[in-house]
Amino acid sequence: MRELERDSTTENAACRRLAIVGRGRMGSALAPALTVAGYEVAGPLGRGADGCGADAVLLCVPDSEIGRAAAHIDVGPIVGHCSGATGLGVLAPHAAFSLHPLMTVTAEGADFEGAGAAIAGNTPLALAFARQLAQALRMRPVEIAEGERAAYHAAASVASNFLITLEAAAERIGATVGLERELLVPLVRATVENWARLGSQRALTGPVARGDEATVARQRAAVVQAAPELLALFDALVSATGALAAEREGTREAQPA
């Protein structure tokens, strides 16, 4: 993958009429954002819309429905989807692009500014249009090759979806001793900020990183009592954290004195 620099080219200046198909969270968030960015947006439209009159159509539908939604579009407009894991072949025979905001979108919407955006296109024009959309939303476009999409999407899932699963586990254990979620929030925020600023190795703290096996053993026993269904997850995280700590020590030893 490679991040694409912001430019001011106008090869897609004529593609200003955009139809958005799909009334879920992504379509409902992108439609007003792109309207503010200066596009003439139709939608979000319901599934089965043909995008008639649009220069480009962006499908914000579940991955399993992209092909069916694309089949309703007459050949002519550029057609894109917002899936991070799906390639462009499902959009054939259209000139195709993809735009996947690297940002979580809730029912309340999303702020796309500053977020990454995975883009692809099967023609130079389609790729340029995907880049133009990303930049109009003030996102940072990164071109993802067809064979890299699964790894890209796995990284996104670990960073976002799995983080929520992890915090849910912490919340469940804490609830057994009266520790409310709100008290964990500042710790989580500080940890994420440290990771963003310092990187994973330098941000790592805690008993595993210190090699405090006695404390880790007491924690493990507490998990057995409080939430035994989380023991396998706890053990896996201890192992992975230990490996990261060992990697950090190896990096330190390799540095010149």
WOVEN-V786892 format. One record per residue. N is the residue number from 1. RES is the residue in one small letter. D_LAST is the distance of its C-alpha to the last C-alpha in whole Angstrom. Layout:
BEGIN
n res d_last
N RES D_LAST
N RES D_LAST
END
This chain:
BEGIN
n res d_last
1 m 35
2 r 34
3 e 35
4 l 38
5 e 38
6 r 40
7 d 43
8 s 47
9 t 49
10 t 52
11 e 53
12 n 54
13 a 56
14 a 59
15 c 57
16 r 58
17 r 60
18 l 58
19 a 60
20 i 58
21 v 59
22 g 58
23 r 58
24 g 56
25 r 53
26 m 51
27 g 54
28 s 55
29 a 52
30 l 52
31 a 55
32 p 55
33 a 52
34 l 53
35 t 56
36 v 54
37 a 52
38 g 55
39 y 56
40 e 60
41 v 59
42 a 62
43 g 61
44 p 60
45 l 62
46 g 63
47 r 63
48 g 65
49 a 65
50 d 66
51 g 64
52 c 67
53 g 66
54 a 63
55 d 60
56 a 58
57 v 58
58 l 55
59 l 55
60 c 54
61 v 55
62 p 54
63 d 52
64 s 55
65 e 58
66 i 56
67 g 58
68 r 61
69 a 61
70 a 60
71 a 63
72 h 65
73 i 64
74 d 66
75 v 64
76 g 63
77 p 61
78 i 57
79 v 56
80 g 53
81 h 51
82 c 49
83 s 47
84 g 44
85 a 45
86 t 48
87 g 48
88 l 50
89 g 53
90 v 55
91 l 56
92 a 58
93 p 60
94 h 58
95 a 56
96 a 53
97 f 50
98 s 48
99 l 46
100 h 44
101 p 43
102 l 40
103 m 41
104 t 43
105 v 46
106 t 49
107 a 52
108 e 51
109 g 50
110 a 47
111 d 45
112 f 43
113 e 42
114 g 38
115 a 38
116 g 37
117 a 40
118 a 41
119 i 43
120 a 45
121 g 48
122 n 50
123 t 51
124 p 50
125 l 52
126 a 51
127 l 48
128 a 48
129 f 50
130 a 48
131 r 45
132 q 48
133 l 48
134 a 45
135 q 44
136 a 47
137 l 46
138 r 43
139 m 41
140 r 38
141 p 40
142 v 38
143 e 39
144 i 39
145 a 41
146 e 44
147 g 41
148 e 39
149 r 41
150 a 41
151 a 37
152 y 37
153 h 39
154 a 38
155 a 34
156 a 37
157 s 39
158 v 36
159 a 34
160 s 38
161 n 40
162 f 38
163 l 37
164 i 40
165 t 41
166 l 38
167 e 39
168 a 42
169 a 41
170 a 39
171 e 43
172 r 45
173 i 43
174 g 43
175 a 46
176 t 47
177 v 46
178 g 47
179 l 44
180 e 45
181 r 43
182 e 43
183 l 41
184 l 38
185 v 39
186 p 36
187 l 34
188 v 34
189 r 34
190 a 31
191 t 29
192 v 30
193 e 29
194 n 26
195 w 25
196 a 27
197 r 24
198 l 21
199 g 22
200 s 22
201 q 19
202 r 18
203 a 22
204 l 22
205 t 23
206 g 26
207 p 27
208 v 26
209 a 22
210 r 22
211 g 23
212 d 26
213 e 29
214 a 32
215 t 32
216 v 32
217 a 35
218 r 37
219 q 36
220 r 37
221 a 40
222 a 41
223 v 41
224 v 44
225 q 46
226 a 46
227 a 45
228 p 45
229 e 46
230 l 42
231 l 41
232 a 40
233 l 38
234 f 36
235 d 35
236 a 34
237 l 32
238 v 30
239 s 29
240 a 28
241 t 26
242 g 25
243 a 24
244 l 22
245 a 20
246 a 19
247 e 18
248 r 16
249 e 14
250 g 14
251 t 12
252 r 10
253 e 9
254 a 9
255 q 6
256 p 4
257 a 0
END
